[in-house]
Amino acid sequence: MNATQEQLKLKFEQALVAAFGADYAGVDPILVSASNPKFGDYQANVALSLSKKLGKQPRAIAAAIVDKLDVSEICESPEIAGPGFINLKLKKEYLEAQLQAIQIDPRLGIPATKTPQREIVDFSSPNIAKEMHVGHLRSTIIGDSIARILEFQGHDVLRLNHVGDWGTQFGMLITYLREVYPEALTTANALDIGDLVTFYRQAKLRFDADEAFQETARQEVVRLQAGAEDTLHAWKLLCEQSRREFQIIYDLLNVQIIERGESFYNPLLPSVVQDLDESGLLVENQGAKCVFLEGFTNREGEPLPLIVQKSDGGYNYATTDLASLRYRIQQDEAKRIIYVTDAGQANHFTQFFQVASKAGWIPDDVELVHVPFGLVLGEDGKKFKTRSGDTVRLRDLLDEAIARSRVDLEKRLQEEQREETLEFINEVAEIVGISAVKYADLSQNRTSNYIFSYDKMLDLKGNTAPYMLYAYARIQGISRKGGINFDELKDNAKVVLEHETELALAKYLLQIDEVISTVEQDLLPNRLCEYLYELSKKFNQFYDRNQGVQVLNAEEPQRTSRLVLCDLTARTLKLGLSLLGIQVLERM
Ligand code: ARG
């Protein structure tokens, strides 16, 4: 609900009480945006919903409400239409005052949450010794945007990287490296991640083929868990190596995140199993310790337990998740925990959430949310791969986006006969390239799969980052052309709205608060993308009608007023894009 709707709701509450008595104080006026601007801006459907209870015709009820309804500061006189809708049209003066108010507000009129709380966003979370893949890219981009939105809303956000830094992969890898490249286990920087991934693949092949190797690898895991010094040192070096590589990606994406990997929770694992046992949930099944829950079955329809300790004593991914969940509730005091992973892990999350809840570990005021996302597909609609069929390295993918955006930029500069410095070209190419990748991802409903296409995401037309960035830069161009400092408009700017397109833009600008609070709840950043895209279209309609002259060449007070609309559009775009992790450019 936006600020205007909230005010209207209050007015309706008063009218309902005045018309029908105190019992009607909490009744929802059922305010919706009007389906057709012809009927106004909002429509209240409360009269229809009360008809039965009051035993009256909805139109009569509507008339009784309207009789007591004082919205004269906000709307023109309400009109009753059809079976009993109450149509409301916002007053021009009201819109003008609202715009003037948000113009001096750095938050553009978006209220912070009234109930700030600690929220954890668990995202990115790649695995050590394996390469970050496009799934982790999605998690990183979506998780970062969600965290930014929650932070902006005033929540106390903890961004956690639940790195896969523990487990059987290290047994294999260390055993293999001892054979083929022991220096890697004792000397820092002896490997780069490319090597590490290759070694990991070879180690896995050996592991699958050679039983003696398997046994040594298992012992190596036991030694690691027991804290054997040489193994622990080797493990640390391998983690550092991966970490350096991950950091390059985070820097490129401008993402902040705190690493708290699986190993962090290692000391807490035995108590998870013990406490589950004490609460009577644990069942031994072929030597493994499991929790069986109703409704979880495998493909054959057999019950599918959550295994928390394997028969060899080792712990699982789920055990760590249970331990981390308790830690996050007890130590971090999180009230909402958000996990951003591919949809393929949906079952894992439902299952371990349920186990934790059965065990009584989730207080009533704590909410657990899995935020799933779909796959990234290649242009052939199949799994995203390089031409040679390998998985795509994230670094290559981002570099390619930057390189392509640079080619586009150079071509455009040539066409426009512009000379720009190398510094300018580098900056614009990087920001546009990275933004294109982010925006392409965020503008999709995250639950669906999407096709990764450089051409599409870099297109200057359409719902893309370059289009949005261009819209912003274009507005800054107006201020440059007119020698105007938008910041100086603020003090005594008066807004006067005359034309259809001005009114449409003004109303739309006032809706961003609603969009942001929706995304805060449903965690779907694509709604914000849609809003920003629609906003820039509304701006273009306004600006094209004026053909770029009647803003700067208009008479006062229209000139200042229209410049305020330009400034507000630019600031809304900048704010919205920043919540998507996208930096704007003053020129491009
Ligand atoms: N490392 C996991 C993966 O690559 C993601 C971890 C997600 N977070 C969690 N708490 N399970 O699939």
Residues whose N, C-alpha, C, O or C-beta is under 5 A from the ligand:
A	BS01	LIG	D122 S125 P126 N127 H162 G164 T341
